[in-house]
Amino acid sequence: MASQYNLYKFNDIYDRTYLDLLKYVIVKCHNINDANDIIQETYLELWNIINKKELSDINIRSYIMGIANNKIKKHYTILKKNKDYIYI
């Protein structure tokens, strides 16, 4: 079960990073629906990480952008594979 401290920490990180993450993901995706999905997946992964380990002494913006970048790559790799599969 998540502690109050983890919830507070997550909300604080979310408030400080949401707009930067939104801009970053929209520029990379060009599709608002994909961007919303990727942002949601990014913060879900962050939530799971916060509940497993301490995130002190890191640049949280860079950390979140890294998670988002991996999600974007994975998303478009899957789309490309599915598109290639459909046309074969």
LOVO-247748 format. One record per residue (C-alpha): x, y, z; residue in three letters. Coordinates in pm, whole numbers, plus 50000, padded with zeros to 5 digits. Each point is the difference from the previous one (the first is absolute). Example, Ala and Ser with C-alpha at 12.3 -4.5 7.8 and 13.67 -1.06 7.14 Angstrom:
# residues 2
512304955050780ALA501375034449934SER
//
This chain:
# residues 88
500005000050000MET501275034549913ALA500975022550287SER498815035850038GLN503595011349952TYR500244982249662ASN496705015449892LEU501205034550103TYR503324994949819LYS498244987849683PHE497575029549999ASN502875024350048ASP501974984749711ILE496884999549782TYR499275036850067ASP503605010149927ARG500444979549681THR496644996349825TYR500185029949766LEU503584992749892ASP499144963549942LEU496865009149806LEU501945023349769LYS502764974349948TYR497664971249919VAL497765020349767ILE503025011949801VAL501214964149968LYS496614984249922CYS498015025349798HIS496884981150108ASN498165011550312ILE498484965750068ASN503404982949987ASP501465028050212ALA497344995850270ASN500574962350010ASP503765004250027ILE499705026250275ILE497684977350195GLN502354970349960GLU502985021650102THR498405011450324TYR498744965050074LEU503554986949970GLU501245028450220LEU497364991150260TRP501134963750001ASN503645010650033ILE499255023950288ILE498304971750187ASN502994976949951LYS503045022050064LYS501245033950113GLU500565025749724LEU502235024450181SER503095015549839ASP498714998249642ILE498845025949750ASN496324990749997ILE499225019149679ARG502694981149810SER498854967550157TYR496385005249892ILE501005011249651MET502084968349972GLY497024978650098ILE497825018649748ALA502604996649726ASN500114962350054ASN496204998649991LYS499935019849673ILE502574977149837LYS498134969150114LYS496655013749885HIS501165008349649TYR502014968049966THR496854980250074ILE497955021049756LEU502594994849726LYS500124962550059LYS496204997949993ASN499825020849682LYS502644978449830ASP498184968650114TYR496655011749862ILE501415006749654TYR501924967349964ILE
//
